[in-house]
Amino acid sequence: MAGPSWLAGTFAAVMLVIAGYSAGRLLYARLRRRAAETDADALHAVMGTAMAGMLVPRLNVLPASVWAAMFAVAAAWFGWHAIRRRNPGVSRCRHPVPHLIESAAMTYMLVSAAHPRPGRTGPGMAMPGMGAGPAAGFPALAAVLALFMIGYIIWTTDRLTTLARANTTTASPSLAHDHPPNVTVALAPGRPSSTASTTPSVTATRPSDPAARPMLAPKLAVCCKIAMSIAMSYMLILML
């Protein structure tokens, strides 16, 4: 099954935009000291470029073997953090399993595109310099990965609506009046409590604390994940 060339070109253009945006997030978050999922943004910058080259071969910039090695390393990275299940901090993604599956899916597509099944190769799926060889694709695995990506799209969309509701709740002006600042009472030695001086104090987190940094454009990052998952699902379905 092969898709129309205009759809592949549209997906490729979107992937390049996401790749550029993810690379820009890495730089902006570092310059402005904003929290971001550094490893996830780096993966999406590389993945967007690679997917654009798979969809439109003339956009490819690296050999398939190099891409496959990079995504194999990424799969190992996210797999390791998924097994550890510790506090990811501010520089690592909080949900490594989906990125592990994405990296594994990219490795699978690159290896399968290098050895397409006879008579089943669609335009745009074979990257330049990848010759036809013996059949190496497993349609069942492609179907499982596509189903996972569809489920990930649904889950990520639900996260997007949750973020929108959370922002609406946080923006409510009445919350600031319901919780006045804490008052610390300082009693001088030998003086009654009636003469105590009260000084309001607001507990604040130091700006240098990484955990206190606001997350950089979380809703926009989720939208990029949804778009990339849709494109990957489309590419996996083409391999069936």
Order of alpha helices (4+ residues) and beta strands (2+ residues): alpha-alpha-alpha-alpha-alpha-alpha-beta-beta-alpha
